[in-house]
Amino acid sequence: GVELVVDNVIVYYLYDQFRLTPVLAGALGSIFGMMNIFTRATGGMISDLAARYYGMRGRLWVLWIVQTLGGVFCLLLGITPVYSSLTATMVILILFSIWCQQACGMNCAVVPFISKRSTGLVYGLVGAGGNTGAAVTQAIFFTYLPLSATQGFFWLGVMVIGVTALYMAVYFPMWGGMFCAAKPGITEEDYYMSEYTSAEVSQGLHTNSLKFAFESKSERGWANQSKDAEPLRSVHVKGDTA
């Protein structure tokens, strides 16, 4: 949502703040969005690399760090030494763009593990939440409150930092959270099978989720694999059995 807000206001901000021509303001403002060509994908790659060693807890930590940095650099756009210099503004804007869009990729790296059965629903909520958040945030900081654009960026950054702190409350019982270890005795199968009733299991509707549960054991991370009493082995599931 923050990315959409900046996409909407950055060109007008550059035009008004630095008295640029519309063409130049548009060209410079488009840099923020064009960084998506590589930044969002690299965010997912960094998340996968963190998960390889530290599992889901690694994903959550890098997501918190990168998204918090995005908030910090958004905040810096509203600081006097920055908004008084076009060069400083563009440097901060590019760095802000990198952190902001990498965080988007890192969010997408976590979403599939929330629910195998309802992956589409979760993705829809995340996507719709971003769009709704963008509309609400732009209305608050850049439309209705008596704030200048620089003050809007400052408080938008503060909001990002505060909201990102909520990641500390994200917890997967089989993998843990940022500060909490996994719950003993809970496996990936326990988590993903809890989405099905006994009747659905008897019909074999759970088989894809069971396979996904086995594959998701990689989210334990290499650092924890040697501690697992259960060896990783192939799972063969028949479609008509529980």
Summary of the structure (lengths in Angstrom):
residues: 242
radius of gyration: 21.5
end to end distance: 41.6
largest distance: 69.5
contacts: 731
relative contact order: 0.14
helix: 74%
strand: 2%
